[in-house]
Amino acid sequence: MSSQANTSTRSPRKSDSPGLSVRVVGRERSSSLLKVEKLNEDSQADVLDQGMYDNLNAEWVNRKGAWLIHPVLIFAGKVVIDTIPGMRQEISWTLVNLLYLGFSYLMFHYVTGIPFHSDLHGGVYDDLTLWEQIDEGAQHTPAKKWLFIVPVTLFLASTHYTHYDPWLFAINLSALVFVLLPKLPVFHRYRVRFMVPDDPSGVGTPVTPSLPPSGTSTPTRQFVPPINISEVDSRL
């Protein structure tokens, strides 16, 4: 019996079956620098689950005082930052603008789901941000218009009080665009993810297992001579 030759550069993985070897070819994981995904639209069952109970996580934006809290927080943040010794007004307004925009993005466009009573809605809000939950996803509502106007107004104020400094203007404008893009209807239910692996499983693709050569050739079918019908009749 001839010995089995190993032609692979990788060591074969031993199998439970005798005489059977499986060679696994590992594939390195690759990742995309930027990936844009779109969530599926709600089905009829999801719509029914959403309307079963009020979404307490999103309905507060339409209550009295919810609109007033934004200028109050901005004013309070400005007062606190101004108490820092040596703080200049240009830096103060820039910090107020960046902190508000960062908090707004984190609250309305980054965190998904609802923190309480998620089981009452069948988990239909688990993949939706707070902005997508407001007014059941309707666009151009009064609450969403207000949430769009506030960062734009703060940006204009910070630009004015920084005396139109080009570097601070570029920083404030970049932050504003980063926060306003998720609010646009064209980006509704879209997700922008960074450094997403293309192969989430991280497992190499196995090849089909094959039996090693036995060293013997496959037998061929023997030749059968044709039967002469006249000879058979004569014998009968």
C-alpha positions in Angstrom: 0.0 0.0 0.0 1.4 3.3 -1.0 1.8 6.0 1.7 -0.4 9.0 1.7 1.2 12.2 0.5 0.3 15.6 2.1 0.3 18.2 -0.6 -1.2 21.1 1.6 0.9 23.7 3.3 -1.5 23.5 6.3 -1.7 20.6 8.7 -5.0 18.7 8.1 -7.5 18.5 10.9 -8.1 15.0 12.2 -11.5 13.6 11.8 -13.4 11.0 13.9 -13.8 8.8 10.8 -10.7 6.6 10.1 -9.0 7.4 6.8 -10.9 10.7 6.4 -9.1 14.1 6.5 -10.7 17.5 6.3 -8.7 20.5 5.3 -10.0 23.9 6.5 -9.0 27.0 4.5 -9.0 30.0 6.8 -10.1 33.3 5.4 -8.9 36.6 7.0 -11.6 38.8 8.3 -12.0 42.1 6.4 -13.9 45.2 7.5 -15.5 48.2 5.7 -14.4 51.6 6.8 -18.0 53.0 6.3 -21.2 51.1 5.9 -24.7 52.5 5.4 -27.6 50.2 6.2 -31.4 50.8 5.9 -33.9 49.2 8.3 -36.9 47.4 6.9 -40.2 49.2 7.0 -42.8 48.3 9.6 -45.1 45.4 8.8 -48.8 45.5 9.6 -48.2 43.5 12.8 -45.6 46.1 13.9 -48.0 48.9 13.3 -50.6 47.2 15.5 -48.1 46.7 18.2 -47.0 50.4 18.1 -50.6 51.5 18.5 -51.5 49.2 21.3 -50.0 51.5 24.0 -48.6 55.0 24.1 -44.9 55.2 23.6 -43.8 57.0 26.8 -40.3 57.2 25.5 -41.3 59.6 22.7 -44.5 61.3 23.6 -42.9 63.7 26.1 -41.5 65.8 23.3 -45.1 67.1 22.6 -45.8 67.9 26.2 -45.9 71.4 27.8 -42.4 72.5 28.8 -40.6 70.0 26.6 -39.8 72.7 24.1 -38.7 75.2 26.8 -36.2 72.8 28.2 -33.8 73.3 25.3 -33.1 77.0 25.7 -33.0 76.6 29.4 -30.3 73.9 29.2 -28.4 76.0 26.7 -28.5 79.1 28.9 -27.5 77.1 32.0 -24.6 75.5 30.1 -23.4 78.9 29.0 -23.5 80.3 32.6 -21.6 77.3 33.9 -18.9 77.5 31.2 -18.5 81.2 31.7 -17.6 80.6 35.4 -14.3 78.9 34.3 -11.5 81.4 34.9 -9.9 82.8 31.8 -12.7 81.6 29.5 -13.1 83.6 26.4 -16.5 84.2 24.8 -15.4 82.7 21.5 -14.4 79.4 23.2 -17.4 79.6 25.5 -19.9 79.8 22.7 -18.1 77.1 20.7 -18.2 74.7 23.7 -21.9 75.4 24.3 -22.7 74.6 20.7 -20.6 71.4 20.6 -21.9 70.1 23.9 -25.5 70.7 22.9 -25.1 69.1 19.5 -23.2 66.1 21.0 -25.9 65.6 23.6 -28.6 66.0 21.0 -27.0 63.4 18.7 -26.5 61.0 21.5 -30.1 61.3 22.7 -32.0 61.5 19.5 -29.9 59.6 16.9 -27.6 57.2 18.6 -29.4 55.3 21.4 -32.1 52.9 20.1 -35.0 51.2 21.8 -37.0 52.3 24.8 -35.7 52.0 28.4 -39.0 50.7 29.9 -42.0 48.6 29.0 -40.5 47.3 25.8 -42.5 44.1 26.1 -45.8 46.1 25.8 -44.9 46.9 22.1 -43.5 43.5 21.1 -40.0 44.9 20.7 -40.9 47.0 17.6 -39.0 50.0 18.9 -35.8 48.0 19.7 -34.0 49.1 16.5 -35.4 52.7 16.3 -33.8 55.8 17.6 -35.8 58.4 19.6 -36.1 60.6 16.5 -37.6 57.8 14.5 -40.1 57.1 17.4 -41.3 60.7 17.7 -44.9 61.0 16.2 -44.7 57.4 15.0 -42.1 58.3 12.4 -44.1 61.1 10.8 -42.1 63.8 9.2 -42.3 67.6 9.4 -44.3 67.6 12.6 -44.2 70.6 15.0 -41.9 68.8 17.5 -39.4 67.8 14.8 -39.4 71.3 13.3 -38.6 72.7 16.7 -35.8 70.2 17.2 -34.4 71.2 13.8 -34.6 75.0 14.5 -32.9 74.9 17.9 -29.5 73.7 16.7 -29.5 76.0 13.7 -30.3 79.0 15.9 -27.5 78.1 18.3 -25.1 77.7 15.4 -26.0 81.2 14.1 -25.5 82.6 17.6 -22.2 80.9 18.2 -21.0 82.1 14.7 -21.9 85.7 15.5 -20.3 85.7 19.0 -17.1 84.0 17.7 -16.8 87.0 15.3 -16.9 84.7 12.3 -13.5 83.1 13.1 -12.9 80.7 10.2 -11.5 77.8 12.3 -14.3 78.0 14.9 -16.9 78.4 12.1 -15.6 75.3 10.4 -15.8 73.3 13.7 -19.3 74.5 14.5 -20.5 74.0 10.9 -19.2 70.4 10.8 -20.9 69.5 14.1 -24.1 71.0 12.9 -24.1 69.1 9.6 -23.3 65.9 11.5 -26.4 66.4 13.7 -28.8 67.6 11.0 -28.3 64.9 8.5 -30.0 62.2 10.5 -33.0 64.5 10.9 -33.6 64.7 7.2 -36.5 62.6 5.8 -34.2 61.1 3.1 -32.0 59.5 5.9 -35.0 58.1 7.8 -34.2 54.6 9.2 -30.6 54.7 7.8 -27.7 53.7 9.9 -24.1 54.8 9.3 -21.6 52.3 10.9 -17.8 52.5 11.0 -15.4 49.6 10.8 -18.0 46.9 10.3 -16.6 43.5 9.5 -17.7 42.0 6.3 -17.6 38.4 7.7 -19.3 38.7 11.1 -18.9 35.0 11.9 -15.1 35.1 11.6 -15.0 31.4 10.7 -13.0 30.1 7.7 -15.0 28.5 4.9 -14.4 24.7 5.0 -13.8 22.7 1.9 -15.6 19.5 1.0 -14.0 16.6 2.8 -12.4 14.0 0.6 -11.2 10.5 1.1 -7.4 9.8 0.6 -6.4 7.8 -2.4 -6.5 4.1 -1.7 -3.6 3.3 -4.1 -5.8 1.0 -6.3 -7.4 1.9 -9.5 -11.1 1.8 -10.1 -12.1 -1.6 -11.7 -13.5 -1.3 -15.2 -16.5 -3.2 -16.5 -15.6 -6.5 -18.2 -16.4 -6.9 -21.9 -19.4 -9.2 -22.5 -19.5 -10.9 -25.9 -22.7 -10.4 -27.9 -25.2 -13.2 -28.0 -26.1 -14.8 -31.3 -29.9 -15.4 -31.4 -29.6 -18.0 -34.2 -27.3 -20.2 -32.2 -29.7 -20.0 -29.2 -32.6 -21.1 -31.5 -30.7 -24.0 -33.0 -29.9 -25.3 -29.5 -33.5 -25.1 -28.5 
